[in-house]
Amino acid sequence: MNITDVKVRKLFDDGPMKAIVSVTFDGQLAVHDIKVINARDKFFIVMPSRKNPDDTYRDIVHPINAAFRSELEAAVISAYETALTEAAEAAETEPEEEAVEVL
C-alpha cells in the first residue's frame, strides 16, 4: 500500500496537538483526522478514534505492523513540517496594513 497524498487540514499553535491531517492510500482510500502530537520533544501521530460508552477510546483505523506505522508517521510528520514552513513564509510575505491617520 502506497501513500499517495498527505494533506494538512489544520495547524495549531497551542497545546500538544499540532495538526490534523488526511492521508490517501493508492489514490483510492482516504483516512481523515490523523493527529500530529508533540510531547516530550518528540512528534508522533495518533490515529482516528471513537469514544466508547466507558469513556475509553478505540482506534477506527490503524497500521497493522511497526514498519508501515513508521512509514506513515514519517510521511505525515514531513507533510506537517512542510505546511509549517509554508505558513511561516506566507506570514512573512503578507503585506503589513498601513496605519491610517485619524483626523
Secondary structure as UniProt FT lines:
FT   STRAND          3..11
FT   STRAND          17..25
FT   TURN            26..28
FT   STRAND          29..39
FT   TURN            40..41
FT   STRAND          42..46
FT   STRAND          49..51
FT   TURN            53..54
FT   STRAND          57..59
FT   HELIX           66..93
//
